[in-house]
Amino acid sequence: MLATKAISNYYRSPDQWDSIEFQIHASTPVEQLGLLKERMTKYIESLPQFWYPVFRIVCKDIEDSTRMKMALWVQHHLNFQESGERWQRRSNMLLHMKAQLEDLGIGFHLPRQEITVTGIPVLDVPMNRPSHATPSVGQCVYIQQVGLRFPKSFLIFKFCKDCNMTI
């Protein structure tokens, strides 16, 4: 009796969703995010055999008022049994998305942070430097160029007597 019945697989695992998380600076203009979505739409629609056309770019969180945690949610035209193909597609999408983020100038850079250093020993700087190494009037070398600040009580060395700049 069973030999005459059709056998079919009624349930197969559904097509798989993927989430790609990334962070951008909180000051990124909304227009830039709109351009990113347009470019990702073109990419996804150019590969209908791989991706469903519906996807989402969402802001998941804002941390420290400096960065937004974002996510791109897409659905594959494959199930969990085809994991090798899934990771290859995901990799290709990540590389495309990275190129678009760079092209649009969207990114995240750590904010400047103040550093307080204590207990710095006084440096012994020889005063008989060659004339080309001695700054002229008003020219001083100071550590603010690299973003460090030292308390005024620390005298490390003085380069310019005219402007009395110490670091």
LODO-151631 format. One record per atom (N, C-alpha, C, O, CB): residue in one letter; x negated, y, z negated. Coordinates in steps of 0.1 Angstrom, whole numbers, plus 5000, padded with zeros to 4 digits. Atoms other than C-alpha are relative to their C-alpha. Glycine has a CB too. Layout:
<rs>
aXYZ/...
</rs>
This chain:
<rs>
m499249885000/m500050005000/m499150135000/m499550225007/m500950004988/l500849885000/l497250254992/l499350025013/l498950135017/l498949984989/a500749984988/a495550185025/a500850085010/a500350145020/a499749865006/t499249924990/t498450355043/t500250144996/t500850225003/t501449935001/k499949865005/k498350675022/k498850085003/k497650035003/k500249994984/a501149914997/a496250975031/a499450044987/a500150074977/a500550125008/i500749955012/i493651065006/i499450145003/i498750155013/i498849904996/s500649874998/s492751425002/s499550064987/s500050024976/s501150105007/n500549935012/n490851644978/n500850134998/n500650235005/n498450035002/y499149895003/y493451874964/y499350124993/y499650244995/y501249964993/y500649905007/y491152064942/y498550005002/y497849905000/y500349994985/r501549984999/r487652184950/r499750134993/r500650224993/r499650015016/s500349875007/s485852454931/s500250125009/s499950125021/s498549994995/p499849884993/p486752804941/p498750075005/p497650045000/p500950104992/d501249924995/d484453044960/d499550084988/d500250124979/d500450095011/q500749945012/q481953194936/q499850155001/q499650215011/q498749934999/w500249855002/w481653554923/w498550014996/w498049924990/w501050064990/d501449975005/d478253714917/d500050144995/d500850235000/d499049985012/s500249875006/s477254014896/s498650045001/s497749974996/s500550004985/i501349954999/i474254224903/i500050134992/i500650234995/i499550035015/e500049885009/e473454464875/e498750085002/e497750035005/e500049954985/f501149904998/f471254774878/f500250124991/f501450144987/f499850035015/q499949885008/q470555094859/q499650125009/q498650125016/q499249994987/i500349874993/i470555454873/i500050114990/i500550094979/i500950025012/h500049885009/h469955794857/h501450054999/h502250065009/h499050115005/a498749955002/a473055944842/a500350135007/a501550165009/a500250024985/s499749884992/s472656264862/s500149975014/s500250075022/s498850104997/t499850034986/t473056084895/t501450055004/t502450024998/t499949845002/p498749954995/p475756264915/p500949895004/p500549795010/p499750105011/v499050104996/v478956084921/v500049985016/v500349885021/v501450054996/e500150014986/e478556164958/e499049905005/e499249825014/e499650145006/q501050104997/q475355954959/q500649864998/q500349775006/q498750024991/l499450135002/l477255664944/l501049965011/l501149855015/l500749994986/g499150024989/g479955704971/g499249965013/g499749875020/g500850135003/l500950044988/l477155684998/l499549864998/l499549785008/l498950105002/l500450145003/l475855374981/l501149905003/l500849795009/l499549984986/k498950094998/k479255214982/k500349995015/k500649885020/k501350054993/e499850014985/e479655305019/e499049915007/e499349835015/e500050145006/r501050084994/r476355145028/r500149854996/r499949775004/r498650054995/m499850145004/m477054835008/m501249945007/m501349825010/m500249994984/t498950044992/t480454815025/t499649955014/t500049855019/t501150115000/k500550034986/k478754815059/k499249875000/k499449785008/k499150115005/y500850125000/y476354545048/y500949884998/y500749775005/y499050014988/i499150115002/i479054315034/i500949975011/i501149855015/i500950034987/e499150034989/e481354365063/e499249955013/e499849895021/e500750135004/s500850054989/s478454285087/s499849854999/s499349795008/s498750085001/l500250145003/l478253935071/l501349944995/l501349894984/l498949984990/p498750065005/p481953815069/p499949854998/p500749804990/p501150035010/q500150145002/q480753455071/q499449974986/q499549864981/q499249935010/f500650025013/f478953505037/f500850064989/f500950004978/f498650065000/w499449925010/w480953765018/w501550035003/w501950055014/w499350134997/y498649954999/y484653845011/y499850165001/y498950214996/y500949964988/p500149854998/p485254215021/p500250084988/p499850204987/p500950045011/v499749925012/v486454314987/v498949984990/v498549874986/v501449954994/f501150015010/f483754404962/f500250134991/f501050224994/f498650005006/r499949895009/r483354644933/r498650054996/r497749974994/r500849964987/i501249945007/i480654884920/i500650074988/i501450174990/i499250105010/v499449955013/v481454964884/v498950054991/v497850004991/v500949894993/c500949955011/c479855164856/c500449934988/c501549944983/c500250164999/k499750085012/k479654934827/k499850074987/k500550054977/k499249875000/d500349935013/d478155164801/d499050125003/d498450125013/d499349904990/i500949895000/i476255484795/i499249994987/i499849994976/i500650145001/e500950025012/e473255444771/e499150124998/e498550175008/e499249875002/d500949895004/d471355724753/d500250125008/d499350205009/d498649955001/s499749884991/s473055984776/s499050025011/s498950125017/s500050124991/t501049994990/t470255904800/t500249905012/t499749935023/t498649994995/r499950104990/r471155594819/r501449935001/r502049924990/r498949894999/m498750074998/m474255424834/m499749865004/m498949835013/m500850075010/k500150144996/k474455054835/k501149975010/k502349985007/k500149904987/m499150024989/m476054964868/m500049855004/m499149785000/m499650085012/a500050144995/a477154634884/a500750005013/a501750085016/a500849914990/l499450024987/l478054524919/l500649864999/l499849764996/l498950015012/w499450135001/w480554244919/w500549965014/w501250035021/w501350004991/v499650054987/v480954034951/v500449864999/v500149794990/v498850025010/q499550145000/q482553704961/q499449945013/q499549995024/q501549995000/h500650084990/h480753444982/h501149925007/h502149895002/h498949914995/h499250114993/h482353215008/h499349874998/h499149805008/h500150045016/l500550135004/l480852914990/l500349984986/l500650074978/l498550005003/n499850035014/n481152734958/n498849974992/n497749984997/n501049884999/f501250015009/f478852644929/f499149895004/f498049885000/f500549984986/q500850114996/q477652324945/q498950045010/q498049975013/q500949895006/e501049964990/e475752524971/e499150114994/e499050224999/e500750065013/s500749905007/s473452704947/s498850055007/s498550175006/s499549944987/g501249954993/g470352724969/g500450115010/g499850215011/g499449895008/e499549904990/e472352914996/e500550134992/e500350244997/e501249945008/r499549895008/r473953134969/r498850094996/r498950214997/r500749954987/w501149925004/w470553244956/w499350075011/w498850185010/w499049914992/q500649944988/q469253314991/q500850125004/q500350235007/q499949905011/r499149894996/r472253534999/r499950124989/r499850234993/r501549965000/r500149905011/r471953714965/r498750075002/r498650205000/r500149934986/s501349944998/s468253774972/s500050105011/s499550215010/s498949905002/n499949914988/n468953925006/n500850134996/n500550245000/n500749935012/m499249885004/m471654154991/m499250094990/m499350214992/m501349954993/l500849925009/l469354264963/l498950085007/l498750205004/l499349914990/l501049934992/l466654354988/l500650125008/l500150235009/l499249915009/h499349894993/h469154555009/h500450114991/h500350234994/h501249945007/m499549905010/m470554724978/m498850094995/m498950214994/m500749934989/k501249925004/k467054824967/k499550105010/k499250215007/k498849904997/a500449914989/a466254975001/a501050125000/a500550235002/a500049935013/q499049895000/q469555174999/q499850094988/q499950224990/q501449945000/l500249925012/l468855294964/l498850095002/l498850214998/l499849924987/e501249924997/e465355414974/e500350105010/e499850225009/e498849915005/d499749914989/d466655575006/d500950124995/d500750234999/d500749935011/l499149905005/l469355764987/l499350084988/l499950184983/l501349944995/g500749945011/g466855864959/g500749974987/g500650064978/g500050155002/i499350045013/i468955684932/i499049914992/i498549824998/i501349935003/g500950095008/g466855544904/g500150044985/g501050124981/g498650025004/f500049965014/f466055574867/f498550014996/f497749934999/f500749894991/h501349975005/h462955724851/h500150034985/h501050104981/h499350115008/l499949975014/l462255724814/l499850144997/l499050215003/l498949914993/p500249865004/p462656064798/p498750024993/p498149934987/p501250054991/r501249975008/r459656244784/r500349994985/r501350024981/r499550145004/q499950015014/q459056174748/q498850074993/q497750064998/q500049854996/e501149935007/e457156374723/e499349904991/e499949814985/e500650114991/i500850095008/i454256194706/i499350084990/i498750184993/i499049925010/t500749945011/t452956294672/t498849914996/t499049804992/t500950034988/v501250075003/v449356194666/v499450064987/v499350184986/v499049995011/t500649955012/t447856224631/t498649934998/t498449825003/t500949984988/g501350065004/g444356164618/g499049995012/g498249905013/g500249864995/i500949994988/i442456264650/i498650054995/i498650164989/i500550085011/p501349945004/p438656304643/p499650115009/p500050125021/p499049895000/v500449884992/v437056624654/v498949955010/v498049885006/v499450114991/l500950054989/l435156564687/l498850105000/l499050224998/l500749995013/d501249924999/d431656694690/d499750025015/d499249945022/d498749934994/v500249974986/v431556864724/v498850095002/v498750194995/v501350085006/p501249934999/p428156984735/p500350145007/p501150155016/p498949935009/m499849864995/m428057364742/m499150035011/m499350145018/m499950104989/n500949974989/n425257344767/n500449935013/n499649855019/n498649964996/r499550064988/r427457224796/r499550085012/r499250205011/r501650005000/p500449934988/p426457314832/p501150115003/p502250104999/p499849915012/s499149884997/s427957644845/s501349965008/s502350025006/s499350105007/h498850044992/h430357454869/h501049934991/h502149924995/h499549915012/a499150075009/a431857274839/a500750094990/a501650064983/a499449884993/t499449915010/t432557584819/t501150085007/t500850145017/t498850104995/p498949924993/p435957744827/p499750154999/p499150204990/p501349964993/s500149855000/s436158104836/s501150064991/s501849984985/s500250055015/v499149935009/v438158364817/v501549955003/v501949965015/v499950155001/g498650044998/g441758244812/g500349865004/g501449825005/g500650095009/q499850144996/q441257884823/q499749914989/q498649914983/q499149975013/c500250095011/c441657624797/c500549865004/c501549855012/c500750054987/v499650134998/v442057254798/v500849964987/v500249974976/v498949905003/y499350045012/y444757134774/y500949885003/y501249845015/y501050124996/i499450134999/i446556814768/i501450005004/i502049895007/i499849934987/q498649994996/q450056934777/q500249945014/q501349915018/q500550144999/q499950054987/q449256824812/q500549855000/q501149815010/q498650015007/v499650145001/v449856464801/v501249994990/v501549874986/v498949914996/g498850005008/g452756554778/g499749984985/g500749944978/g500949905005/l500350025014/l450956524744/l500050144993/l499550234998/l498749924998/r500149885008/r451256784716/r499349964987/r499649854981/r501450064997/f500750035013/f448956804686/f500350124991/f500550234995/f498549995002/p499849895010/p449557004654/p498850105001/p497750065004/p500149944986/k501049904999/k447657334653/k498949984990/k497850044992/k500750144999/s501050025011/s445757224622/s498849925005/s497849924999/s500649944988/f501150084994/f443656984644/f499350085010/f499850125020/f500649875006/l500949934991/l440757154661/l499249895006/l498249845000/l499250124994/i500850114994/i439356904686/i498950075007/i497750045004/i500949925010/f501049924994/f437457144708/f500650125007/f501850125011/f499149925010/k499649884994/k437657484723/k499350025013/k498150015014/k499850134991/f500749984987/f437057554760/f499950155003/f498950185010/f500949935011/c500049864995/c437857924764/c500050094988/c501050104980/c501150035010/k500149915011/k436758194739/k501050125002/k501550184993/k498650054998/d499249884997/d438758464757/d501549984997/d502250074991/d499950045015/c498550025003/c442258304754/c500249924987/c501349904983/c500649935012/n499950075013/n441458114722/n500849885000/n501549854991/n500550104989/m499250124998/m443057794735/m499349884993/m498149864997/m500349975015/t500550125006/t442457494713/t500949885002/t502149895004/t499750024985/i499250124999/i443457134716/i499549904990/i500149794988/i500049945014/
</rs>
